Amino acid sequence: MNIIRNIPEMNRLPTKSKLTKYFPFTKKIGYKLTGSFLVAILFVLAVGLFFNLKMVQSNYSHLMNSEFQGILDAHEFAMKQYVTASETWSKHLADENELRGILSRSELSAANTEHFFMEHEVVFFESTFVNLLDNKGKVIYCSHQCEYLGNSFLGVELIRQVRRALTTKSAIVGDSDKFAFYAASPVFKKGSTTESIGFVIVGKIIDDNYLSNIQLGDDDIEMAIVRDRAVMASTIKIDGEPLIDIPLPYLEYLQLLKKTDAIIEITFSKQKYFVTAKNLVQMSGGMPGSILLLKPRKELESIESALFSQYMYLTLLSLVIIIVLGTVITRRLLSPVLNLTKASIEVASGKQGIRAEIQSNDEFAVLARNFNTMLVTIEEQHSFIQKQNESLEERVEERTQDLHLVMNDLKKLTVAVEKSPVGMVITDSMGIIEYVNPMFTELSGYSREQAVGETPRILQSAHTSEDKIKQLCQQVSQGHSWRGEFFNKTSHGQLLWHRVLITPITNEDGKISYYLGSIEDITEKKESEEKLIQQATFDTLTKLPNRFLAEYRLNQTLSAAQRDGKKGALLFLDLDNFKEVNDTLGHHAGDELLKRVAALLNNAVRKEDTVARLGGDEFLVILNHIQKREDAESVAGKIIKLVAQEPLIENCSIKVSASIGIAVFPDDATKTKKLMQKADTAMYVAKKQGKNRFSFFKDEDESTV
């Protein structure tokens, strides 16, 4: 063992308490090393946990997308198969002579009819039913309990199509408060293919049992059949009761339907779910319908929890190992370090003859020898200073090289900002502009010379409130970034939508010295969003509300009328001889006719009333808060007179008129679908009575139409 004692005159080294005065616990190198290792290990583990969680979430998202799309495709195929099978059955039944005989009789024999269907085993699945209609579309037989026996089915678009085309058709239609598969076929008079004596419908209700029976994929996946925002059937139960409304905002649901393969996360009934949706095919008459899938997020959460637990155990184990190793290493290194530290403190205080005594054969022994030798001779001190000078020159050279690298990086950053596709602006702490890049000049119309020295308020338009500006200033002055959108005005007076991000930049003292702002033009995106909403709710030809918006407003009007005890009326209008105009003058003339009729209808009603186009030559007028039936009669008469007298098409000899059916609420109905059916029935009565007139709905109308 090497013991260094070069000079016999040895002063006493400082005590442990005196050393602690210079170096408290937190400044000792051993504990600093241990703390550094702990921080490094925790950082590595945290980064690993973060990226593993992201990878698990990404893989799970891809898996969910594949599973959802497979289930949606399987359901779509199953529905198509069922509709096709129902269509085959209805066509087969319509060709049976025995059924022709049943429909040809003046009075329907229920016993013969039931015997016929039992003989042909029509009701081959649970909830499958058969309806018979007479030649006028009236329901004369139901194989199951139904509320519409004796009612007219001409309000169903599918039945109207079959009646017009005299051919078999199928679709998904609304049946009471459910969807149902309908396959309808005309029953022809014996020996004829053009004269029908009635219609046969084979259908199946799409209810909760149907969804449960055809459940596909993971048992955790719940599904629902949706019309607009109402749930028609589902496997989802809340406190034992079926779901009646979609579990997410309606506009968000519409956006989900428009995006292919889209999956979003929602919180529903205190639980997180993955959600996707898809429009149903073969819906009747443009009726909205979709299928909604939900899967609980608990599976992913359990994976994340397990991964987090593993990392916690690994972190605890790492902490124990680092602490043990740090303690051992510190004890082995601390003794020679303390001896060297004691000697250096005494030398710094001006004492002579101090020597470091270290009993070791490692680097500390060499350090002690050199330290003692430095104190013995002036030459060695001079040599040490020269070496330090040389080392300092090397460090200056390295620092100069680092500075060159920083300058190169700064040049690159300057070029990147100048070429940035986003407008950039830098202001001082008072908001005075000091720099703008070329893209800012392009977006704002202000040159660099015009912008510098001004404030960003040069872009403020009348559409930006002072409250919004005050909230922005308060947030960034507190050191927080602000992100938002402004409807700004350029130097040329043009109004543009800008997405803005403002970030405060602080100095070494933590005080804000600059503000960095970015500006991005999002005008086209805003216009596209507004155009999508317009296309979804308004008719592109007449600019009137479409069927979707009309039904929504009618539903709101009915609710308000029931709440306030008010009356209203629904006018169902169909143009007479419109098909003759299309066939004679072409579709362009028909389109011009529809636009002029739309203008006449808007001028004939009050601002608070609604005029909508349902499709083809059918219009709907919702009259709010009428005092008596004569008010609706006055409006209907005014419309008929305007349509009949106005020269809607130039140089045309075809007489265009209007037939209007009127249903009063809440007297005739309090539900949207029922009220529209009754107004439609009354319209057909008006047409039957000679057209160019209006008719109020009466209960006996359903048996005559």
Secondary structure, DSSP 8 states (H G I E B T S, - for coil): --B----S-------HHHHHHHS-GGG-HHHHHHHHHHHHHHHHHHHHHHHHHHHHHHHHHHHHHHHHHHHHHHHHHHHHHHHHHHHHHHHHHHT-HHHHHHHHSSS--HHHHHHHHHHHT---STTEEEEEEETTSBEEEESS--S-TTSB-TTSHHHHHHHHH-S-EEEEEEETTEEEEEEEEEEE-TT-SS-EEEEEEEEEEE-HHHHHHT--S-TT-EEEEEETTEEEEES-EETTEE--B-SS-HHHHHHHHHSTT--EEEEETTEEEEEEEEE-SSBGGG---EEEEEEETHHHHHHHHHHHHHHHHHHHHHHHHHHHHHHHHHHHHHHHHHHHHHHHHHHHTT-SS-----B-SSHHHHHHHHHHHHHH-HHHHHHHHHHHHHHHHHHHHHHHHHHHHHHHHHHHHHHHHHT-SSEEEEEETTS-EEEE-HHHHHHH---HHHHTTS-GGGG--TTS-HHHHHHHHHHHHTT--EEEEEEEE-TTS-EEEEEEEEEEEE-TTS-EEEEEEEEEE-HHHHHHHHHHHHHHHB-TTT-SB-HHHHHHHHHHHHHHHHHHT-EEEEEEEEEETHHHHHHHH-HHHHHHHHHHHHHHHHHHS-TTSEEEEEETTEEEEEEEEESSHHHHHHHHHHHHHHHHHS--STT-----EEEEEEEEETTT-SSHHHHHHHHHHHHHHHHHTTSSSEEE--TTHHHH-
